[in-house]
Amino acid sequence: QLSGPTAKHNGALLTFLGMNIPQPSSPRKIRTTLTQNNEQPQDVGAINYTMSDGKWGAIVYALGGSDALIKELGEEEEARFKVSVEGKEVISTFYKEGSKARDFLCQCMAGQPTK
C-alpha cells in the first residue's frame, strides 16, 4: 500500500500487510531486508505493528514525499518485493500496471478528481 502525502504531512509511506509479518504487542522499530525486483537486498529500517486484533502484521517504510512515492513505483509495469525480518522472509508480493498507478497518484497529488 502506498499512501501520503496529506494536507498536514508531506511524507509518504510504503506499507506491507500480511499474516506472516511479526505482530508485536506495541509498535516498534525494526531492521528489515528489502529486495525489489532483481536488485541487491537492502538493510532498511521500518516500523512494525499489529492490525485487525492481531490477525495481521504491518511493516511501514517512510518515503521522502510525493516525489519519492512516484519514484518508488519506478518505470516498471510490474515489480516484486520481498521483505525479511531476522533472516526470515515474511512477505513476497508484486504489483502490475505500474503506469496506471503512477498516473493515478500524480492526478491525486495535483488535486485533480480521480475515478
Contacts in CASP RR format, 6 or more apart in sequence:
PFRMAT RR
TARGET T0000
AUTHOR 0000-0000-0000
METHOD contacts of the structure
MODEL  1
QLSGPTAKHNGALLTFLGMNIPQPSSPRKIRTTLTQNNEQPQDVGAINYT
MSDGKWGAIVYALGGSDALIKELGEEEEARFKVSVEGKEVISTFYKEGSK
ARDFLCQCMAGQPTK
1 13 0 8 1.000
1 14 0 8 1.000
1 15 0 8 1.000
1 16 0 8 1.000
1 17 0 8 1.000
2 12 0 8 1.000
2 13 0 8 1.000
2 14 0 8 1.000
2 15 0 8 1.000
2 69 0 8 1.000
2 72 0 8 1.000
2 73 0 8 1.000
2 101 0 8 1.000
2 105 0 8 1.000
3 12 0 8 1.000
3 13 0 8 1.000
3 15 0 8 1.000
4 11 0 8 1.000
4 12 0 8 1.000
4 13 0 8 1.000
4 65 0 8 1.000
4 66 0 8 1.000
4 69 0 8 1.000
5 11 0 8 1.000
5 12 0 8 1.000
5 65 0 8 1.000
5 66 0 8 1.000
5 69 0 8 1.000
5 109 0 8 1.000
10 64 0 8 1.000
10 65 0 8 1.000
10 66 0 8 1.000
11 62 0 8 1.000
11 63 0 8 1.000
11 64 0 8 1.000
11 65 0 8 1.000
11 66 0 8 1.000
11 68 0 8 1.000
12 62 0 8 1.000
12 63 0 8 1.000
12 64 0 8 1.000
12 65 0 8 1.000
12 66 0 8 1.000
12 68 0 8 1.000
12 69 0 8 1.000
12 72 0 8 1.000
13 60 0 8 1.000
13 61 0 8 1.000
13 62 0 8 1.000
13 63 0 8 1.000
14 60 0 8 1.000
14 61 0 8 1.000
14 63 0 8 1.000
14 72 0 8 1.000
15 58 0 8 1.000
15 59 0 8 1.000
15 60 0 8 1.000
15 61 0 8 1.000
16 58 0 8 1.000
16 59 0 8 1.000
16 60 0 8 1.000
16 81 0 8 1.000
16 83 0 8 1.000
16 91 0 8 1.000
16 93 0 8 1.000
17 51 0 8 1.000
17 56 0 8 1.000
17 57 0 8 1.000
17 58 0 8 1.000
18 56 0 8 1.000
18 57 0 8 1.000
18 58 0 8 1.000
18 90 0 8 1.000
18 91 0 8 1.000
19 55 0 8 1.000
19 56 0 8 1.000
19 57 0 8 1.000
20 90 0 8 1.000
20 91 0 8 1.000
21 48 0 8 1.000
21 56 0 8 1.000
21 57 0 8 1.000
21 58 0 8 1.000
21 59 0 8 1.000
21 83 0 8 1.000
21 85 0 8 1.000
21 90 0 8 1.000
21 91 0 8 1.000
22 30 0 8 1.000
22 48 0 8 1.000
22 57 0 8 1.000
22 85 0 8 1.000
22 90 0 8 1.000
23 50 0 8 1.000
23 54 0 8 1.000
23 56 0 8 1.000
23 57 0 8 1.000
24 48 0 8 1.000
24 49 0 8 1.000
24 50 0 8 1.000
25 50 0 8 1.000
26 49 0 8 1.000
27 47 0 8 1.000
27 48 0 8 1.000
27 49 0 8 1.000
28 47 0 8 1.000
28 48 0 8 1.000
28 49 0 8 1.000
29 45 0 8 1.000
29 46 0 8 1.000
29 47 0 8 1.000
29 48 0 8 1.000
30 45 0 8 1.000
30 46 0 8 1.000
30 47 0 8 1.000
30 48 0 8 1.000
30 59 0 8 1.000
30 85 0 8 1.000
31 43 0 8 1.000
31 44 0 8 1.000
31 45 0 8 1.000
31 46 0 8 1.000
31 85 0 8 1.000
32 43 0 8 1.000
32 44 0 8 1.000
32 45 0 8 1.000
32 46 0 8 1.000
32 59 0 8 1.000
32 83 0 8 1.000
32 84 0 8 1.000
32 85 0 8 1.000
33 41 0 8 1.000
33 42 0 8 1.000
33 43 0 8 1.000
33 44 0 8 1.000
33 83 0 8 1.000
33 84 0 8 1.000
33 85 0 8 1.000
33 87 0 8 1.000
34 41 0 8 1.000
34 42 0 8 1.000
34 44 0 8 1.000
34 61 0 8 1.000
34 81 0 8 1.000
34 82 0 8 1.000
34 83 0 8 1.000
35 41 0 8 1.000
35 42 0 8 1.000
35 81 0 8 1.000
35 82 0 8 1.000
35 83 0 8 1.000
35 84 0 8 1.000
36 79 0 8 1.000
36 80 0 8 1.000
36 81 0 8 1.000
37 76 0 8 1.000
37 79 0 8 1.000
37 80 0 8 1.000
41 82 0 8 1.000
41 84 0 8 1.000
44 61 0 8 1.000
45 61 0 8 1.000
46 59 0 8 1.000
46 60 0 8 1.000
46 61 0 8 1.000
47 59 0 8 1.000
47 60 0 8 1.000
47 62 0 8 1.000
48 57 0 8 1.000
48 58 0 8 1.000
48 59 0 8 1.000
48 60 0 8 1.000
48 85 0 8 1.000
49 57 0 8 1.000
49 58 0 8 1.000
49 60 0 8 1.000
50 56 0 8 1.000
50 57 0 8 1.000
50 58 0 8 1.000
51 57 0 8 1.000
51 58 0 8 1.000
59 83 0 8 1.000
59 85 0 8 1.000
59 90 0 8 1.000
59 91 0 8 1.000
63 69 0 8 1.000
63 72 0 8 1.000
66 105 0 8 1.000
66 109 0 8 1.000
69 105 0 8 1.000
70 102 0 8 1.000
70 105 0 8 1.000
70 106 0 8 1.000
73 79 0 8 1.000
73 98 0 8 1.000
73 101 0 8 1.000
73 102 0 8 1.000
73 105 0 8 1.000
74 98 0 8 1.000
74 102 0 8 1.000
76 98 0 8 1.000
77 96 0 8 1.000
77 97 0 8 1.000
77 98 0 8 1.000
77 99 0 8 1.000
78 94 0 8 1.000
78 95 0 8 1.000
78 96 0 8 1.000
78 98 0 8 1.000
79 94 0 8 1.000
79 95 0 8 1.000
79 98 0 8 1.000
80 92 0 8 1.000
80 93 0 8 1.000
80 94 0 8 1.000
81 91 0 8 1.000
81 92 0 8 1.000
81 93 0 8 1.000
81 94 0 8 1.000
82 89 0 8 1.000
82 91 0 8 1.000
82 92 0 8 1.000
83 89 0 8 1.000
83 90 0 8 1.000
83 91 0 8 1.000
83 92 0 8 1.000
84 90 0 8 1.000
95 101 0 8 1.000
104 114 0 8 1.000
107 113 0 8 1.000
107 114 0 8 1.000
108 114 0 8 1.000
END
